[in-house]
Amino acid sequence: MKKKTKKIGTTKDEKKTFQYWKSIPKAILSATISTISCYRNIRTKKDEKKTFKWYLKSAEGGNIRGQYNLGLCYGNGIGTTKDEEKAFQWYLKSAEGGNSNAQNNLGYCYEYGIGTAKDEKKVFQWYLKSAESGNSDGKNSLGCCYQEGIGTTKDEKTAFQWYLKSAEGGNHMGQRNLGCCYQQGIGTTKDEEKAFQWYLKSSEGGNITGQNNLGRCYQYGIGTTKDEEKAFQWYFKSAEGGNSYGQNELGYCYQYRIGTTKDEEKAFKWYLKSAEGGNHMGQRNLGYCYRRGIGTTKDEEKAFQWYLKSAEGGNSYGQNELGYCYQQGIGTIKDLEKAFQWYLKSAEGGNSNGQYDLGCCYQQGIGTTKGDEKAFQWYLKSAESGNSDGKNSLGCCYQQGIGTTKDEEKAFQWYLRSAEGGNSYGQNNLGYCYEYRIGTTKDEEKAFQWYLKSAEGGNHMGQRNLGCCYQQGIGTIKDEEKAFQWYLKSAEGGNSYGQNELGYCYEYRIGTTKDEEKAFKWYLKSAEGGNHMGQRNLGCCFSQGIGTTKDEEKAFQWYLKSAESGNSDGKNSLGYCYQQGIGTIKDLEKAFQWYLKSAEGGNITGQYNLGRCYRHGIGTSKDENKAFQWYLKSAEGGDSGGQNNLGHCYQQGIGTTKDEEKAFQWYLKSAEGGNIYGRSNLGHCYGNGIGTPKDEEKAFYWCMKSAEGGNKYGQNSVEYLHRNEIAISKSERNKFKLIQDQDLKNDDGTCCICWKENSCSKICKKYFQNFSRCHDCGNLNIRKNVCLNCKLIEINYLSKWTNNNYEVNRIIQMSQLDEYAKEWEIWRWIDYSKFKDIEYLAKGGFGSVWKAEWIDMPEELFGFYNSNQVALKKLKNSQQISSEFLKELIVNFHCRDKYVLPIFGITQDPKTKEYAIVLRYMKNGNLIEFLQQNKKLLWKERLWLLNSFIRGLKTIHSKGFIHRDLHPGNLMITEGHNGSKFIRLGDLGLCRPVNEISSSGTYGVLPYIAPEVMNKNQYTQASDIYSVGIIMWVISTGKIPFEGELYDPELAVSIFNGHRPKIHKGTPQCFVELMEKCWHNDSSARPSAEMIFNMVEEWIRDLNETLESSLMFLNADQEMQNVDSESLCSEATRSRSHPISKPLMKHSSAIHKSKFDINNYIVSIFNGHRPKIHKGTPQCFVELMEKCWHNDSSARPSAEMIFNMVEEWIRDLNETLESSLMFLNADQEMQNVDSESLCSEATRSRSHPISKPLMKHSSAIHKSKFDINNYIGMTNLDDL
C-alpha cells in the first residue's frame, strides 16, 4: 500500500516522502497480523513462525489473500528472513489474482524499487487497478501519481478527485492529502476551513501525519481559530505516534514556548527522536541545539555532523546551515568554497535563506567570483519567496544600484515589505528611508517608529539609530538619557556604530556622566571592530590625550586606518596630520591629497579644508576661484566653517563677485550652526551694517555667543562693545517704544509738543493744534503725530511762546523729532524738582558744577547708563540765555554722540533762575586724576582710553567742528556695565565750525595749544591733533606735561621752537611714532582723527596676536611692573576734580578766568613788565641787570662788558670796597631771613632740549619764526 504526503509550510522533498511511505507497509502488516493473531489467539498464543507457515500453505494453495499476507511476511521479516524479492513475487501473484491491497503494494514496489527495478508506468498501472477495484489506499496512491506526474501526465484536478474518493471511503491518509489540496489549492479552489475539517477527520482516525498537520492549523490559525495549546496537543499525539515531523514540531513548541511551558531539554529530546527517525528537519534543528547549547551541552562538532546528515538528506535548511558552518569554521575547517556549494544546493532547492546567503556570497565574493548581478538575482528569488532578509538585501541593491539600476522607490518598497515581515534590519532601513527621504516623503515620526521596532526586535543598528533619534529629537522628544541607554544596548550587542556613539556620549556627557576613559574604551572597541568612524575618533583620543596618554603616532596610525577604509572624516583628519606634522613628517602635498579625497567623498569638513588649501596655497597652487567653489560645497553641505569662509569670500570678493548681503546670509547660517567665527563675523556685520541694517543689540548678542564659545575675536568684540557702550540691552527701550507707538495710533490722544497724553503743560494747552493729519500736506501721521515731510511744522508754533527760551526749546524739540535719534541723543526739558540729593562739586569761570540724582529718569535711558546720577553745569549770570550759551548748545546738538559727554537736557534753578545743562555724571573724574590713581595701568587699558577719546574727537571733526580746548581736564572717565573704563569728551564751549573765523583770542591750557595757534591765532582741526599728541604723552606717563615749569611766554616760545615733553623710557615705539606725528610743528604733517582712530583700533585688535606692535605693548607692561611706581610719576596724587573742564594752570597772571590768553603776556613784556627785584639784592647787580633787560636794545651792554663787570666784582670781594660790601651785606641778610621770603617765585628747573632766549633782538625773533609784530599795541586781544 502506498501513501503520499505533502509538508505544509516546508519545501517539497520526495526523499522524505519515500522515507515516510517506507513505514506504511509495517502499519498495514501490523493491522493484518493483529487480525490473524486475534483469530489465532482465540485458542492459542501468538507465534509468527506458525503464522508464516500457514500463510505459506495458503499461498501455495492459490489463495490470493494468503499470497498477499505472505508477501507482507517476506517484506517485513515476520516469521522468516526478510526477503524483498520474494515479497515482490508474492505481491505480484496476489495482484494478478485480483487482490487490491496487493495491487497497491505492488505499485509501491515498482515506485521505490523494492525487490524489483523501478518502473513508473507499472507503478501507475497497478495503483490504477487497485483504485478501480475500490481500494481506498489505491485511490490515495493514484491521486499522488496524478499530482506528481508519476507514470502519467500531471493532472492536479484528477489527483484531487482520487483523494476525495479515498477520503470519502474513510482512508485517513487520503483525508490528510485531501486537506493538503484544500489548503494549497491543488486541483480545487483553496479553502482552509475544508482543509482543517479533513485534517481533523484524518487525525481523529489516528493518522499521525494528519495530526501533525492539524497541529499546524491550530498553531497558525489555518481554517480555524488560532489555538497554540491545541496545536501542542496534536503535535504531541503525532510525536508519540512516532511521526518524525510531529516530533520535530513538538521540539519546536518546547523550544519556543508554543502552547506549553518552555523546556529546552524536552525540545532537545524530541529533536533527537525526530532526527534519529530520519527526519532531516529534525536533524537540522538538533544540529542547531548542539551549536547553541540548547537543552544540551554545546558541541559544534556534533552540530556540524547533524547539519551534514540533514544536508545530505536533501534538507535545504540543513544545507544552508552546513554552508554557514563551512563559512565560519563551526565544527569543521573553514572552507568558503564548500560553503558556497552548500548555499547553492540550498538555494536551488528553493530555500529562501539559502538563496539569501548565496546572494551574499556573490555580492561579497565568498567562495566564488564576485558578481553583483547574480547577487541581485538570488536576493530577488529569496525576496519573492517571502524571505524578509532577502527583501531587505534586495532593497539595498535598489538603493545603491548593486547588480541593477538604482531605484530608491523600489528600495523603499522592498524595505517596507521586509519591515512588515518583522525583519529588524528591514525595519531599521525603512526608518532610514523615512529619515533621509529615500524613495518616500521625509517623515521623522515614522522613522522613529520603525527604528523603535527594529531596536525592540534586538537589532543593534536599529538601537543605535534609535539612540540618535532620542539624542537629536528626531521624530520624538529629545531625551539624552534614553539615547545613552539605547547606545549602550547597541554597544553591548557588539555593534561598532553603537560603540562609537557610546564613546561619544561618555566624551561629551550626553545622557551620562562625562568619563573620558570609558569614551576611549568604547572608541577602541568600535575601532577594533573595524568601524571607520570609531577608528577616526580613537585617533582623536590619542591625538588629544582623551582617556589615554597622548600619542600622536598612534593617532596618525588610526587616522590612516580610518582613511584607508574609506572614511571621509578619517581622510580629513589624516590630511590635518600631514599638514601639521602630527605623528608623522609634515607633508603639505600629502595633506592636500587627503583633503581632496575627503572632499570628493562628500565630507564637508574636508571640503572646507580643501578650500583653505586653495585659498592659501597649502600643498597646491593658490587658486581663489577653486577655494570659493569648495567653500560653497562645504557651506551648502552644512559645514559651519565653510559657511563662515564663504561669507568672507563674498564680503571680500575672493574668488567671486563681492556681495555683502550674501556674506551676511552665510555668516548667519554659520552662526546659527554654532560656529564661533561665524558668530563673531555676524556680530561684526550687525555692528557695522554689512549686508544688513545696523543693529548693535544683535551685534552684541552674536559676539557674546562667539565669546562664550572661546573665540578670542568674539571676546575682543564683546570687550569692544562693552567699552563703547554698545552692549546695552534694548529690551526695556523696545517695550517703552511699543507702548508709545500703540498710544500714538489714536489720532487725538497725544500732544504733539510735549508728547503727554493727558497732562500737557499750560503752554501746550494754550497753543495746541490737532495734528492727527498733517495740516501742511494732509498725510496721515507716521510717528509722534508728525508727517515725515513736515516734522518741523509744530516748532513754528512755538514761536508764539512769550518767554525768551524759544531757541532752547527749539533745539530740544529738534532732538525729540529726530526719528533716528538714539537714547543719548534725545534732549529734554527737565523740571528742577525732578532732582534730589543735589551736591556742590566745583566752581569755574563758567559757573559751578553740581551732582544730583534724577528721580524719574526714563527707563530706556536708565537701562542704557545703569545709573540715574547726573551733573548739573550751572551757568553764571544765565538768567537770560546768552548767544555764547546757545552756541555751546548748538554745537553739542550737532555733535550728539555716545563718545561725546552726553547732554540729557536743560533745567532751571527756580531760586537763582540760573539755567543748567544736565550732563552724564562721570564718576571717575578726569584723565589726569585717573592716571595718577592708577599708575601701573596696563597698556591695553591706556589704548582703550585713547580709543574712546579719539572716537569723540572723530565725531566732532566729522561734523565739521574744531574743539579748540583739548586737555585732560575735559576728558572725563567713567565705567561701563562690565567695569571697563572709557573717556567721554566734554566742554564744547569753545568748539566752533571749521569755516568760522575765530574772533575770541587764543585760549586754552598752554602745553596743549598748537604752535601755529600761538603764532597766527588760527585754529584748525590739525590744531586739535596737536593737543591729541600731548594727551597721548599724558596717557603714556600719567604726568602733567612740563611739570614744575611756569606756563608763561618763555615756555610758549620754547614749544613754538619745537620743545616737547620728554618721552618716557619704555614707551612702545609705535605709540611714540604716532604721538610725534600728532605734535609735529608742521600742522600739515599731522594725521587726521580718522587716521589716529584706525591706528589705535589696529593696535587693540592685534593685542592678542604675536605681532610687532603687540609685543611692544606687552614689553612696556612688563617693564612697568619691574620699575618702582614712584619713578613713573613723581607727582603726588592731586585732589579730585569734577565732570567739567578745569585748566591745569597755577600762575595767577597766566590765568584769564579758566582760559589762558598768551597775548596778554607778550604785550605786558613789550610795555616794560619785568620780574620783581627782591629787596636786598646788591645795587650794583641790580643796575647791571636792568641795563640788560632794557626795552631799548641799543642801551643794553655787550657780553664783553658784562663779563668785565662780573670779573671786577669777584676780584674785589676780598677788598673793602663799595661793591664787595654790598654783597657781604646781602649774605648777612640772607642768613637772618626765612628762606621762603627771599623769593616769591618758585624755583624753576629747566629740561628743555634746546635754548630758550627771551628774544633780545630781531634776529632771535626771525630765527624762532615768532611774529610778535602781530601783538604790538594790542591791549584788548578779545577785540581781534
Order of alpha helices (4+ residues) and beta strands (2+ residues): alpha-alpha-alpha-alpha-alpha-alpha-alpha-alpha-alpha-alpha-alpha-alpha-alpha-alpha-alpha-alpha-alpha-alpha-alpha-alpha-alpha-alpha-alpha-alpha-alpha-alpha-alpha-alpha-alpha-alpha-alpha-alpha-alpha-alpha-alpha-alpha-alpha-alpha-alpha-alpha-alpha-alpha-alpha-alpha-beta-beta-beta-alpha-beta-alpha-beta-beta-alpha-alpha-beta-beta-beta-beta-alpha-alpha-alpha-alpha-alpha-alpha-alpha-alpha-alpha-alpha-alpha-alpha
